[in-house]
Amino acid sequence: MWKKGIFFLQKKGFRSKRSSYFTSIILTIVIFVSIAAMLTIFMGQTQVYSPVTNKCISCHNDTGYPNDTDGDGVAAPYKRPHNNNVMCESCHETNPHTIVFIQPSGMYGSKATAASCPDCHQAGIPPGTNSNFTNAFMININLRHSSDLSNGSVWGSYWTNSMPKTACLYCHDKTYHNISPLGRILLWSPDFKINGSIGSNFTCAGCHYKESPNYTLMNSSFIAAGLQIPPEITNGTNWNGTFANYFNHTIMGYTDNFCKECHGRSLDANATLGEFIHNVTIADVNACMSCHTDVNSSDLGRHSTLSGTSAVENSDCKTCHYQTFPMVKGAVNNSNTYFCADCHTSGGTGPNKSSIIFSDKKHGTAGCMDCHVADGKYHQGNPRGSVANITYVNRYVPGNTTVTDCADCHYASNLDDVPFNAPGGGTHITDFGGACIGGCHGSASTMPQKVHNLISQTANIKPSISVPILSSSSIPQGTPVIVNATVTSNSYWSFVDGAQYRIMSGATEIVLWTPMSAAGGDFNGSTAVAIATIMTNITPGNYIIQVRGMAGGPAQNTSIRYYPMNGDVSAINSTNLTILAPLSYINGTVTSGDQPLGGALVLVTGGSSTTFTNGFYSIMVAEGTYNVTASKRPEYYDNTTTGTPVTPNNTTIQDFILTQKPTGNITGTVTNATG
């Protein structure tokens, strides 16, 4: 190919001296460009440095200083522009023989008075005097990364106010002459981005939570530098012997977003992670109102006067919440909080007994929280909580629209209606005031007294359920079956609230109790038909379908609070269901001499079929492998196939050809015995 190319050039007249001259020029340009490209690659980012900076780093290039590790005859510490964009002359001017240092004022002077991290990144170098530092990352004037606004000595000897830059050096180390100012942080978090968003990552946990993947590496980094490790947030009750204000975060979340909830209250909505880390707000567990600023005297009612004034104060909160607890759902319990009954019942043990006393808290199985905090919201405009919420008190109108009464929970709504999920009261509620107060459930002078001291009227009355009816009592595996049963409340004051079914095999529960639906769309009367579709994807066999009904009973969703009445669940009724192995078929045609053969017998284990006049046969069989025999005696020889596979719910085709036996003539004479 090369020779052909030369011949082509010769033929066209390009092998002249002039041609060689231009070729040389082109090759020279290509080589020059290639060298320039390689230099760019090997020099990396140094090409963007200023000429003064390039001169500085030509000497300051010894990573093993005081040894001359780069072999240029000069030993000088390895230094690079701060953050890779602050040129040497910005801090030291341009004369390499007279080194000066940037001052907090923006002027240049001696090293003793030189600007430090806070001067550039907190106060800021005055741009009117020196414009080289206008792009510096800025943080709060008072660094906040401690339980004390500007002092790192609360939990140990971390940093002090006497030298503000010690706080910077603790986390970042000396990075004045480093292309990455993050410094020490990159040892355990090499991908850290100072201006990243505050999200579901674990930046805070990386230093303060011992289960963090980077915690061991972070520890060793500080220990190697002779520094104390950062305070750990699940360390029991103290850190370095300091108990005051120490909060154990053991059952808290550990993402940056979670930390921000308590420690980021000084940030704006678009704050970055870098801003958060340098502006961590105190989260004093004893300073309730510093976080719960939306709670006011209306929310607490008379509870706001517990400390002696009408204003809502931390001491009001501490009257009930006498011990600290994590700010997560479920953390409030009897070990840290006095509840309603502790102060509002005669048998309560709270230290501040109220003048509003109930003899007991009797409202079915409901506790105080089930009614007063039914929707999960504490201190919502009234100390009575959910029962005074205007959304619920107006469920039944006319009626009492000041407080949630009997009709609001038990008539206008029932088990299906949040947040109280109360049992239906039935049609006997005709007078929603006086009759409830002084009627069947005990006498009381006021509605509040009544609802806190109810007498049960359903102790011996249970609903009933009919024998379940199945759409089929025997079905192939995988075929749905419909079950229905009628539930009757048997009580004048109860509604049917639901029904369930389950599948049993002897004493073994195969399918757990499962809710059934109301055939009419809702359980809202004294009688209701419950219906469900049962899937039968279980092992073939004989099973028992059990059902039970509920009237004024528990919610079928166990994650929702419920208020069961005594005797609310019916006795169990049942019926039998047989689930058959899935059905399959062996089909085919029997022929002889290209003609269909009717009347032939096709036989397998457990089944047989006689062919129609067109020779077709069909045998229903279970899954398995079969020997199949076709015969028509005595005219034809039998034909048997072995190992015919049959899979569930499928048809296997197996045709047969029968060979006719040879025929002949028999001749003779028939005579009688006397012959």
GUDODO-45244 format. One record per residue (C-alpha): x, y, z. Coordinates in steps of 0.5 Angstrom, whole numbers, plus 2048, in hexadecimal, padded with zeros to 3 digits. Example, Ala and Ser with C-alpha at 12.3 -4.5 7.8 and 13.67 -1.06 7.14 Angstrom:
! residues 2
<x->819; y->7F7; z->810> $
<x->81B; y->7FE; z->80E> $
***
This chain:
! residues 675
<x->800; y->800; z->800> $
<x->806; y->805; z->802> $
<x->809; y->803; z->7FB> $
<x->802; y->805; z->7F7> $
<x->802; y->80B; z->7FB> $
<x->809; y->80D; z->7F9> $
<x->807; y->80B; z->7F2> $
<x->801; y->810; z->7F2> $
<x->805; y->816; z->7F4> $
<x->80A; y->815; z->7EF> $
<x->805; y->814; z->7EA> $
<x->802; y->81B; z->7EC> $
<x->809; y->81E; z->7EC> $
<x->809; y->81F; z->7F4> $
<x->810; y->81D; z->7F5> $
<x->813; y->823; z->7F4> $
<x->817; y->827; z->7F9> $
<x->812; y->82C; z->7FA> $
<x->80D; y->827; z->7FC> $
<x->813; y->824; z->801> $
<x->813; y->82B; z->804> $
<x->80C; y->82C; z->805> $
<x->80C; y->825; z->808> $
<x->812; y->827; z->80D> $
<x->80E; y->82D; z->80F> $
<x->807; y->829; z->811> $
<x->80B; y->824; z->815> $
<x->80F; y->829; z->819> $
<x->808; y->82C; z->81B> $
<x->805; y->825; z->81D> $
<x->80B; y->824; z->821> $
<x->80B; y->82B; z->824> $
<x->803; y->82A; z->826> $
<x->804; y->823; z->829> $
<x->80A; y->826; z->82D> $
<x->805; y->82B; z->830> $
<x->7FF; y->827; z->831> $
<x->804; y->822; z->835> $
<x->807; y->828; z->839> $
<x->800; y->82A; z->83B> $
<x->7FE; y->823; z->83D> $
<x->804; y->822; z->841> $
<x->804; y->829; z->844> $
<x->7FD; y->829; z->846> $
<x->7FA; y->82F; z->849> $
<x->800; y->833; z->84A> $
<x->7FF; y->836; z->843> $
<x->7FA; y->83A; z->846> $
<x->7FE; y->83D; z->84C> $
<x->801; y->844; z->84B> $
<x->808; y->845; z->849> $
<x->80A; y->847; z->850> $
<x->807; y->841; z->853> $
<x->80A; y->83D; z->84E> $
<x->811; y->840; z->850> $
<x->80F; y->83E; z->858> $
<x->80E; y->837; z->857> $
<x->814; y->836; z->853> $
<x->818; y->836; z->859> $
<x->812; y->834; z->85E> $
<x->812; y->82D; z->85B> $
<x->815; y->829; z->860> $
<x->810; y->824; z->864> $
<x->815; y->821; z->868> $
<x->818; y->828; z->86B> $
<x->81D; y->829; z->86E> $
<x->820; y->825; z->868> $
<x->821; y->827; z->861> $
<x->81C; y->821; z->85F> $
<x->81B; y->824; z->858> $
<x->822; y->824; z->856> $
<x->822; y->82C; z->854> $
<x->828; y->82E; z->859> $
<x->823; y->832; z->85D> $
<x->820; y->82F; z->863> $
<x->819; y->833; z->865> $
<x->812; y->830; z->868> $
<x->80D; y->82E; z->863> $
<x->808; y->833; z->862> $
<x->802; y->834; z->85D> $
<x->7FD; y->83A; z->85C> $
<x->7F7; y->83A; z->862> $
<x->7F1; y->836; z->85F> $
<x->7F5; y->836; z->858> $
<x->7F3; y->83D; z->857> $
<x->7F6; y->842; z->85C> $
<x->7FC; y->844; z->858> $
<x->803; y->845; z->85C> $
<x->803; y->84C; z->85B> $
<x->7FC; y->84D; z->85E> $
<x->7FF; y->84C; z->865> $
<x->806; y->84D; z->864> $
<x->807; y->852; z->85E> $
<x->80C; y->851; z->859> $
<x->813; y->852; z->85B> $
<x->816; y->84B; z->85D> $
<x->81B; y->84F; z->861> $
<x->817; y->853; z->866> $
<x->811; y->84E; z->868> $
<x->80B; y->852; z->86B> $
<x->805; y->84F; z->86E> $
<x->7FD; y->851; z->86C> $
<x->7FB; y->855; z->873> $
<x->7F3; y->855; z->875> $
<x->7F3; y->85C; z->872> $
<x->7F5; y->85A; z->86B> $
<x->7FC; y->85D; z->86C> $
<x->802; y->859; z->86C> $
<x->807; y->859; z->872> $
<x->80A; y->854; z->877> $
<x->809; y->84D; z->878> $
<x->807; y->84E; z->87F> $
<x->801; y->852; z->87E> $
<x->7FF; y->84E; z->877> $
<x->7F8; y->84D; z->876> $
<x->7F5; y->846; z->878> $
<x->7EF; y->841; z->876> $
<x->7EA; y->846; z->879> $
<x->7ED; y->84C; z->876> $
<x->7EC; y->84A; z->86F> $
<x->7E5; y->845; z->870> $
<x->7E2; y->849; z->876> $
<x->7E3; y->850; z->876> $
<x->7E6; y->850; z->86F> $
<x->7EC; y->854; z->86C> $
<x->7E9; y->85B; z->86A> $
<x->7E8; y->85B; z->863> $
<x->7E9; y->863; z->863> $
<x->7F0; y->862; z->865> $
<x->7F1; y->85B; z->862> $
<x->7ED; y->857; z->85C> $
<x->7F1; y->851; z->85C> $
<x->7EC; y->84D; z->861> $
<x->7E5; y->84F; z->85F> $
<x->7E4; y->848; z->85D> $
<x->7E6; y->845; z->864> $
<x->7E0; y->840; z->867> $
<x->7DD; y->844; z->86D> $
<x->7DA; y->841; z->874> $
<x->7D7; y->844; z->87A> $
<x->7DB; y->84A; z->87D> $
<x->7DB; y->845; z->884> $
<x->7DC; y->83E; z->882> $
<x->7D6; y->839; z->884> $
<x->7D9; y->832; z->884> $
<x->7D8; y->831; z->88C> $
<x->7D3; y->831; z->891> $
<x->7D6; y->838; z->893> $
<x->7D5; y->83D; z->88D> $
<x->7DC; y->83E; z->88C> $
<x->7E0; y->83A; z->891> $
<x->7E3; y->833; z->890> $
<x->7E5; y->831; z->897> $
<x->7DE; y->82F; z->89A> $
<x->7DF; y->828; z->898> $
<x->7E7; y->828; z->899> $
<x->7ED; y->82B; z->897> $
<x->7EB; y->82D; z->88F> $
<x->7EC; y->834; z->88E> $
<x->7EB; y->83B; z->892> $
<x->7E9; y->842; z->890> $
<x->7F0; y->844; z->892> $
<x->7F3; y->842; z->88B> $
<x->7EC; y->841; z->886> $
<x->7F0; y->83E; z->881> $
<x->7F1; y->838; z->885> $
<x->7EA; y->836; z->884> $
<x->7EC; y->836; z->87C> $
<x->7F2; y->832; z->87D> $
<x->7EF; y->82D; z->881> $
<x->7EA; y->82A; z->87C> $
<x->7EF; y->82C; z->876> $
<x->7F6; y->82C; z->878> $
<x->7FB; y->832; z->875> $
<x->7F8; y->832; z->86E> $
<x->7FB; y->839; z->86C> $
<x->7FF; y->836; z->867> $
<x->7FB; y->831; z->864> $
<x->7F7; y->830; z->85E> $
<x->7F1; y->82D; z->862> $
<x->7EF; y->831; z->869> $
<x->7EB; y->82C; z->86C> $
<x->7F2; y->828; z->86E> $
<x->7F1; y->823; z->874> $
<x->7E9; y->822; z->872> $
<x->7EB; y->81F; z->86B> $
<x->7EF; y->819; z->86F> $
<x->7E9; y->816; z->871> $
<x->7E4; y->819; z->86C> $
<x->7E8; y->81A; z->865> $
<x->7E1; y->81C; z->861> $
<x->7DF; y->821; z->866> $
<x->7DC; y->827; z->862> $
<x->7DC; y->82E; z->867> $
<x->7D6; y->831; z->863> $
<x->7D2; y->82A; z->862> $
<x->7CB; y->82A; z->864> $
<x->7C8; y->828; z->86B> $
<x->7C5; y->821; z->869> $
<x->7C5; y->81A; z->86B> $
<x->7CD; y->819; z->86C> $
<x->7D0; y->818; z->873> $
<x->7D5; y->81E; z->873> $
<x->7D4; y->81F; z->87A> $
<x->7D4; y->818; z->87C> $
<x->7DA; y->817; z->879> $
<x->7DD; y->81B; z->87F> $
<x->7D8; y->81A; z->884> $
<x->7D5; y->813; z->884> $
<x->7D9; y->80D; z->885> $
<x->7D5; y->808; z->881> $
<x->7D7; y->80D; z->87B> $
<x->7DB; y->809; z->875> $
<x->7E1; y->80E; z->876> $
<x->7E1; y->80F; z->87D> $
<x->7E7; y->80B; z->87E> $
<x->7EB; y->80E; z->879> $
<x->7E9; y->815; z->87C> $
<x->7EB; y->813; z->883> $
<x->7F2; y->811; z->880> $
<x->7F3; y->817; z->87C> $
<x->7F2; y->81C; z->883> $
<x->7F6; y->817; z->887> $
<x->7FC; y->817; z->882> $
<x->7FC; y->81F; z->883> $
<x->7FC; y->81F; z->88A> $
<x->7F5; y->821; z->88B> $
<x->7EE; y->81F; z->88F> $
<x->7E9; y->81C; z->88B> $
<x->7E3; y->81F; z->889> $
<x->7DD; y->81E; z->88F> $
<x->7D9; y->818; z->88D> $
<x->7D1; y->818; z->88E> $
<x->7CF; y->811; z->890> $
<x->7D4; y->811; z->896> $
<x->7D0; y->810; z->89C> $
<x->7CF; y->816; z->8A0> $
<x->7D5; y->81A; z->89F> $
<x->7DB; y->81C; z->89B> $
<x->7E2; y->81D; z->89E> $
<x->7DE; y->81D; z->8A5> $
<x->7DA; y->823; z->8A3> $
<x->7D2; y->821; z->8A5> $
<x->7CF; y->828; z->8A4> $
<x->7CB; y->829; z->89D> $
<x->7CE; y->822; z->89B> $
<x->7C8; y->81E; z->897> $
<x->7C9; y->817; z->895> $
<x->7C6; y->816; z->88E> $
<x->7C6; y->80F; z->88E> $
<x->7BF; y->80E; z->88B> $
<x->7C0; y->814; z->886> $
<x->7C1; y->815; z->87F> $
<x->7C8; y->816; z->87C> $
<x->7C7; y->819; z->875> $
<x->7C9; y->821; z->874> $
<x->7C2; y->822; z->873> $
<x->7C0; y->81F; z->87A> $
<x->7C5; y->823; z->87D> $
<x->7C3; y->82A; z->87A> $
<x->7BC; y->829; z->87D> $
<x->7BF; y->82B; z->884> $
<x->7C6; y->82E; z->883> $
<x->7C4; y->832; z->87C> $
<x->7BF; y->837; z->87F> $
<x->7C4; y->83D; z->87D> $
<x->7C4; y->83B; z->876> $
<x->7C0; y->83D; z->870> $
<x->7BC; y->839; z->86B> $
<x->7C2; y->838; z->866> $
<x->7C8; y->837; z->86B> $
<x->7CD; y->833; z->868> $
<x->7D1; y->82D; z->86D> $
<x->7D7; y->832; z->86D> $
<x->7D2; y->837; z->870> $
<x->7CF; y->832; z->875> $
<x->7D6; y->82F; z->878> $
<x->7D8; y->836; z->879> $
<x->7D2; y->839; z->87C> $
<x->7CF; y->833; z->881> $
<x->7CA; y->835; z->886> $
<x->7C9; y->833; z->88D> $
<x->7C4; y->82E; z->88E> $
<x->7C3; y->82F; z->896> $
<x->7BE; y->829; z->898> $
<x->7BC; y->82D; z->89E> $
<x->7BB; y->833; z->899> $
<x->7B4; y->831; z->897> $
<x->7B2; y->837; z->894> $
<x->7B8; y->839; z->890> $
<x->7B5; y->833; z->88B> $
<x->7AE; y->833; z->88C> $
<x->7AD; y->83A; z->88B> $
<x->7A6; y->839; z->888> $
<x->7A3; y->837; z->88F> $
<x->79F; y->83C; z->892> $
<x->79B; y->83D; z->898> $
<x->795; y->83B; z->894> $
<x->798; y->834; z->893> $
<x->799; y->833; z->89A> $
<x->793; y->836; z->89D> $
<x->794; y->836; z->8A5> $
<x->79A; y->832; z->8A4> $
<x->79E; y->839; z->8A2> $
<x->79D; y->83B; z->8A9> $
<x->7A0; y->835; z->8AD> $
<x->7A7; y->839; z->8AE> $
<x->7A3; y->83F; z->8B1> $
<x->7A2; y->844; z->8AB> $
<x->79D; y->844; z->8A5> $
<x->7A3; y->844; z->8A0> $
<x->7A5; y->83D; z->89D> $
<x->7AC; y->83C; z->8A0> $
<x->7B1; y->836; z->8A0> $
<x->7AF; y->834; z->8A7> $
<x->7A8; y->833; z->8A5> $
<x->7AA; y->82E; z->8A0> $
<x->7AF; y->82B; z->8A6> $
<x->7A9; y->82A; z->8AA> $
<x->7A6; y->824; z->8A6> $
<x->7AC; y->822; z->8A2> $
<x->7B1; y->821; z->8A9> $
<x->7B6; y->81E; z->8A5> $
<x->7B9; y->81F; z->89E> $
<x->7B8; y->81A; z->899> $
<x->7BA; y->81A; z->891> $
<x->7B5; y->81E; z->88C> $
<x->7B3; y->818; z->889> $
<x->7AC; y->815; z->889> $
<x->7AB; y->810; z->88E> $
<x->7B0; y->812; z->893> $
<x->7AB; y->815; z->898> $
<x->7A9; y->810; z->89D> $
<x->7A8; y->810; z->8A5> $
<x->7B0; y->810; z->8A6> $
<x->7B0; y->817; z->8A4> $
<x->7A9; y->81A; z->8A4> $
<x->7A3; y->81B; z->8A8> $
<x->79D; y->819; z->8A4> $
<x->796; y->81C; z->8A5> $
<x->793; y->817; z->8AA> $
<x->799; y->818; z->8AE> $
<x->796; y->81F; z->8B0> $
<x->78F; y->81E; z->8AE> $
<x->78D; y->818; z->8B2> $
<x->78C; y->817; z->8B9> $
<x->791; y->811; z->8B9> $
<x->796; y->815; z->8B5> $
<x->79D; y->816; z->8B7> $
<x->79F; y->81C; z->8B4> $
<x->7A2; y->822; z->8B8> $
<x->79D; y->827; z->8B6> $
<x->796; y->825; z->8B7> $
<x->791; y->829; z->8B3> $
<x->78B; y->82B; z->8B5> $
<x->787; y->828; z->8B0> $
<x->787; y->820; z->8B2> $
<x->784; y->81A; z->8B0> $
<x->783; y->814; z->8B4> $
<x->786; y->810; z->8AF> $
<x->787; y->80F; z->8A7> $
<x->782; y->80B; z->8A5> $
<x->780; y->80B; z->89D> $
<x->780; y->804; z->89B> $
<x->788; y->802; z->89A> $
<x->789; y->809; z->898> $
<x->78F; y->80D; z->89B> $
<x->790; y->814; z->89C> $
<x->794; y->815; z->896> $
<x->790; y->811; z->892> $
<x->78A; y->816; z->892> $
<x->78E; y->81D; z->893> $
<x->794; y->81B; z->88F> $
<x->790; y->817; z->88A> $
<x->793; y->81A; z->884> $
<x->79A; y->81A; z->886> $
<x->79B; y->822; z->887> $
<x->79D; y->824; z->88E> $
<x->79B; y->82B; z->891> $
<x->796; y->82D; z->88B> $
<x->793; y->834; z->88D> $
<x->790; y->831; z->893> $
<x->792; y->82C; z->899> $
<x->78C; y->827; z->897> $
<x->790; y->826; z->891> $
<x->78C; y->822; z->88B> $
<x->785; y->822; z->88F> $
<x->785; y->829; z->88E> $
<x->787; y->82A; z->887> $
<x->782; y->82D; z->883> $
<x->782; y->828; z->87E> $
<x->780; y->822; z->882> $
<x->77B; y->826; z->887> $
<x->776; y->828; z->881> $
<x->776; y->821; z->87E> $
<x->76F; y->821; z->881> $
<x->76A; y->827; z->880> $
<x->766; y->829; z->884> $
<x->76A; y->827; z->88A> $
<x->76F; y->829; z->88F> $
<x->774; y->82D; z->88A> $
<x->779; y->82F; z->890> $
<x->77B; y->828; z->891> $
<x->77B; y->821; z->88E> $
<x->775; y->81E; z->891> $
<x->772; y->817; z->890> $
<x->76F; y->818; z->88A> $
<x->775; y->81B; z->886> $
<x->779; y->814; z->888> $
<x->773; y->80F; z->888> $
<x->76E; y->811; z->883> $
<x->771; y->816; z->87E> $
<x->777; y->812; z->87D> $
<x->779; y->80B; z->87F> $
<x->77F; y->806; z->87F> $
<x->781; y->808; z->878> $
<x->781; y->810; z->879> $
<x->788; y->813; z->87C> $
<x->78A; y->815; z->881> $
<x->786; y->811; z->886> $
<x->784; y->80B; z->883> $
<x->77E; y->80A; z->888> $
<x->779; y->805; z->887> $
<x->772; y->806; z->884> $
<x->76D; y->808; z->889> $
<x->767; y->806; z->886> $
<x->760; y->809; z->885> $
<x->75F; y->80A; z->88C> $
<x->762; y->810; z->88D> $
<x->75C; y->815; z->88C> $
<x->75E; y->81A; z->891> $
<x->765; y->81C; z->890> $
<x->766; y->820; z->897> $
<x->762; y->81E; z->89D> $
<x->760; y->817; z->89B> $
<x->768; y->815; z->89B> $
<x->769; y->819; z->8A1> $
<x->764; y->816; z->8A5> $
<x->762; y->80F; z->8A2> $
<x->765; y->808; z->8A1> $
<x->76C; y->809; z->8A2> $
<x->76C; y->80C; z->8A9> $
<x->76A; y->813; z->8AC> $
<x->76E; y->819; z->8AC> $
<x->76D; y->821; z->8AC> $
<x->771; y->823; z->8A6> $
<x->773; y->820; z->8A0> $
<x->77A; y->820; z->8A1> $
<x->779; y->81C; z->8A8> $
<x->775; y->817; z->8A4> $
<x->77A; y->816; z->89E> $
<x->77F; y->815; z->8A4> $
<x->77B; y->810; z->8A8> $
<x->777; y->80B; z->8A3> $
<x->773; y->805; z->8A6> $
<x->773; y->7FF; z->8A0> $
<x->76D; y->7FD; z->89E> $
<x->76F; y->7F7; z->899> $
<x->772; y->7F2; z->89E> $
<x->76E; y->7EC; z->89C> $
<x->76C; y->7EE; z->894> $
<x->770; y->7EC; z->88F> $
<x->76F; y->7EC; z->887> $
<x->76D; y->7E6; z->883> $
<x->76F; y->7E3; z->87C> $
<x->76C; y->7DE; z->878> $
<x->76F; y->7D8; z->875> $
<x->774; y->7DA; z->86F> $
<x->771; y->7D9; z->868> $
<x->777; y->7D7; z->863> $
<x->776; y->7D8; z->85B> $
<x->779; y->7D1; z->85B> $
<x->77B; y->7CC; z->860> $
<x->77F; y->7C8; z->85B> $
<x->784; y->7CC; z->857> $
<x->78A; y->7CB; z->853> $
<x->791; y->7CE; z->856> $
<x->791; y->7D6; z->854> $
<x->78A; y->7D7; z->853> $
<x->787; y->7DD; z->857> $
<x->781; y->7DB; z->85B> $
<x->77C; y->7E0; z->85E> $
<x->77A; y->7DF; z->865> $
<x->774; y->7E3; z->869> $
<x->771; y->7E3; z->86F> $
<x->76C; y->7E8; z->873> $
<x->76E; y->7EB; z->879> $
<x->768; y->7EE; z->87E> $
<x->76A; y->7F2; z->884> $
<x->765; y->7F0; z->889> $
<x->765; y->7F6; z->88D> $
<x->760; y->7FC; z->88C> $
<x->766; y->801; z->88D> $
<x->76B; y->7FE; z->889> $
<x->76D; y->7FE; z->881> $
<x->770; y->7F8; z->87D> $
<x->777; y->7FB; z->87D> $
<x->77B; y->7F5; z->878> $
<x->77C; y->7EE; z->877> $
<x->782; y->7EA; z->876> $
<x->784; y->7E3; z->873> $
<x->78A; y->7DE; z->874> $
<x->78C; y->7D7; z->871> $
<x->78E; y->7D1; z->876> $
<x->791; y->7CB; z->875> $
<x->78F; y->7C7; z->87B> $
<x->791; y->7CB; z->880> $
<x->797; y->7CF; z->87C> $
<x->795; y->7D6; z->87A> $
<x->797; y->7D6; z->872> $
<x->794; y->7DD; z->871> $
<x->793; y->7E2; z->876> $
<x->78D; y->7E6; z->878> $
<x->78C; y->7EA; z->872> $
<x->787; y->7F0; z->871> $
<x->780; y->7EF; z->86D> $
<x->77C; y->7F4; z->86A> $
<x->775; y->7F6; z->86B> $
<x->771; y->7F4; z->865> $
<x->76D; y->7FA; z->865> $
<x->774; y->7FF; z->865> $
<x->774; y->800; z->86C> $
<x->772; y->7FD; z->873> $
<x->76D; y->802; z->876> $
<x->767; y->7FE; z->878> $
<x->765; y->7F9; z->87D> $
<x->766; y->7F4; z->878> $
<x->76B; y->7F3; z->872> $
<x->76D; y->7EE; z->86D> $
<x->775; y->7ED; z->86D> $
<x->778; y->7EB; z->867> $
<x->77F; y->7E9; z->865> $
<x->783; y->7E6; z->85F> $
<x->788; y->7E0; z->862> $
<x->78E; y->7DE; z->85D> $
<x->78F; y->7D7; z->85D> $
<x->797; y->7D7; z->85C> $
<x->798; y->7D2; z->861> $
<x->79A; y->7CB; z->861> $
<x->794; y->7C7; z->85F> $
<x->790; y->7C3; z->865> $
<x->78A; y->7C4; z->869> $
<x->78A; y->7CB; z->86D> $
<x->785; y->7CE; z->872> $
<x->782; y->7D5; z->870> $
<x->781; y->7D9; z->877> $
<x->77D; y->7E0; z->878> $
<x->77C; y->7E4; z->87D> $
<x->778; y->7EB; z->87E> $
<x->779; y->7F1; z->882> $
<x->774; y->7F6; z->885> $
<x->777; y->7FC; z->888> $
<x->77D; y->7F9; z->888> $
<x->784; y->7FA; z->886> $
<x->787; y->7FD; z->880> $
<x->789; y->7F8; z->87B> $
<x->790; y->7FC; z->87A> $
<x->794; y->7FB; z->880> $
<x->798; y->801; z->87F> $
<x->792; y->805; z->880> $
<x->790; y->806; z->887> $
<x->789; y->803; z->889> $
<x->784; y->803; z->88E> $
<x->781; y->7FC; z->88F> $
<x->77A; y->7FB; z->893> $
<x->77A; y->7F5; z->897> $
<x->777; y->7EF; z->894> $
<x->779; y->7F2; z->88D> $
<x->77B; y->7EC; z->889> $
<x->776; y->7E6; z->887> $
<x->778; y->7DF; z->888> $
<x->77B; y->7DC; z->882> $
<x->777; y->7D8; z->87D> $
<x->77A; y->7D4; z->877> $
<x->779; y->7CF; z->871> $
<x->77E; y->7CB; z->86D> $
<x->782; y->7CC; z->867> $
<x->785; y->7C7; z->862> $
<x->78B; y->7C9; z->85E> $
<x->78C; y->7C5; z->858> $
<x->793; y->7C4; z->855> $
<x->793; y->7C8; z->84E> $
<x->790; y->7C4; z->849> $
<x->793; y->7C2; z->842> $
<x->791; y->7BE; z->83C> $
<x->794; y->7B9; z->837> $
<x->790; y->7BA; z->831> $
<x->792; y->7B7; z->82A> $
<x->78F; y->7B3; z->824> $
<x->78F; y->7AB; z->823> $
<x->790; y->7A9; z->81B> $
<x->791; y->7A3; z->817> $
<x->793; y->7A3; z->810> $
<x->792; y->7AB; z->80F> $
<x->78B; y->7AA; z->812> $
<x->788; y->7AC; z->819> $
<x->786; y->7A6; z->81D> $
<x->780; y->7A7; z->821> $
<x->77F; y->7A3; z->827> $
<x->786; y->7A2; z->829> $
<x->788; y->7A2; z->831> $
<x->78D; y->7A6; z->833> $
<x->790; y->7A5; z->83A> $
<x->794; y->7A8; z->83F> $
<x->795; y->7A7; z->847> $
<x->78F; y->7AA; z->84A> $
<x->78B; y->7AC; z->844> $
<x->789; y->7A9; z->83D> $
<x->785; y->7AC; z->837> $
<x->782; y->7A8; z->831> $
<x->783; y->7AC; z->82A> $
<x->77D; y->7AF; z->826> $
<x->77C; y->7AD; z->81F> $
<x->781; y->7B3; z->81D> $
<x->786; y->7AF; z->821> $
<x->787; y->7B5; z->826> $
<x->788; y->7B3; z->82E> $
<x->789; y->7B7; z->834> $
<x->78B; y->7B5; z->83B> $
<x->78B; y->7BA; z->841> $
<x->791; y->7B8; z->846> $
<x->796; y->7BB; z->84B> $
<x->79D; y->7BE; z->84A> $
<x->7A2; y->7B8; z->849> $
<x->7A5; y->7B3; z->844> $
<x->7A0; y->7AE; z->841> $
<x->7A0; y->7A8; z->83D> $
<x->79B; y->7A8; z->838> $
<x->798; y->7A2; z->834> $
<x->793; y->7A2; z->82E> $
<x->78F; y->79C; z->82C> $
<x->789; y->799; z->828> $
<x->789; y->791; z->829> $
<x->789; y->78D; z->826> $
<x->78A; y->790; z->81F> $
<x->790; y->794; z->821> $
<x->797; y->793; z->824> $
<x->797; y->798; z->82B> $
<x->79C; y->79E; z->82A> $
<x->79F; y->7A1; z->831> $
<x->7A3; y->7A7; z->832> $
<x->7A8; y->7A8; z->838> $
<x->7AA; y->7AE; z->83C> $
<x->7A5; y->7B3; z->839> $
<x->7A6; y->7B9; z->83D> $
<x->7A0; y->7BD; z->840> $
<x->7A1; y->7C4; z->843> $
<x->79B; y->7C8; z->847> $
<x->796; y->7CB; z->843> $
<x->798; y->7C9; z->83D> $
<x->796; y->7C4; z->837> $
<x->79B; y->7BF; z->835> $
<x->79A; y->7BC; z->82E> $
<x->79B; y->7B5; z->82D> $
<x->798; y->7B2; z->826> $
<x->798; y->7AA; z->825> $
<x->798; y->7A6; z->81E> $
<x->796; y->79F; z->81F> $
<x->798; y->799; z->81B> $
<x->792; y->794; z->819> $
<x->794; y->78D; z->81A> $
<x->794; y->788; z->814> $
<x->78E; y->785; z->812> $
<x->78C; y->77E; z->80F> $
<x->787; y->779; z->80D> $
<x->785; y->773; z->811> $
<x->781; y->76E; z->80E> $
<x->77E; y->767; z->810> $
<x->777; y->763; z->811> $
<x->773; y->764; z->817> $
<x->76F; y->75D; z->819> $
<x->76B; y->75B; z->81F> $
<x->76C; y->755; z->823> $
<x->769; y->750; z->81F> $
<x->76C; y->752; z->819> $
***
